[in-house]
Each structure stands twice: as structure tokens, then as C-alpha cells.
């Protein structure tokens, strides 16, 4: 078996910060339950719980959960198979290390 090099997880800080610095309402997600693909802005959002729940507009299954505290946030995307985020064209790809 060959030696596979890897980078420390801290390397993800810059790319993830760049990714989540965009307007996620323009992002496209796919429902894990029914396969519907659509913009996050199209989710049915409920705020009656401690946090926000985003449900698929087609099947009503939970796609997103967001809970905020004063010093942190929890984002659960288990109901989504992916989240496609549009990025500005003026950003270099791949980002410089």
C-alpha cells in the first residue's frame, strides 16, 4: 500500500469560510427523501421550534435545521443529499493554499 498524504482538517477553514460567505438562498439543494431539486429559498421554513426547520416543498420532509446560540450555530443538512452553492466568477479556483 502506498503512503497517502493528507492535510490537517484546519486546511478547510479558508475554503469553507469562502463558501459560506455567499448568499445561500441562491444555493440549490436536493431532497434526500423525494429527490426534488430546488433553491433553498423555496423551502418551507418553520420557526416554532428552538431554531429554524426547512422542509421540502414537494414532500414536506425536513431538509435543513439551523439552531443559533449567542456564541455558535448548528447546521444540520441530513435531509439534503447535496447543497450546490454558486460562487462568483472572479474567485480563483482552486483557492491558493
Secondary structure, 3 states (H helix, E strand, C coil): CCCCCCCCHHHHHHHHHHHCCCCHHHCEEEECCCCCEEEHHHCEEECCCCCEEEECCCCCCEEEEEEEECCEEEEECCCEEEEECCCCCCCCCCCCC
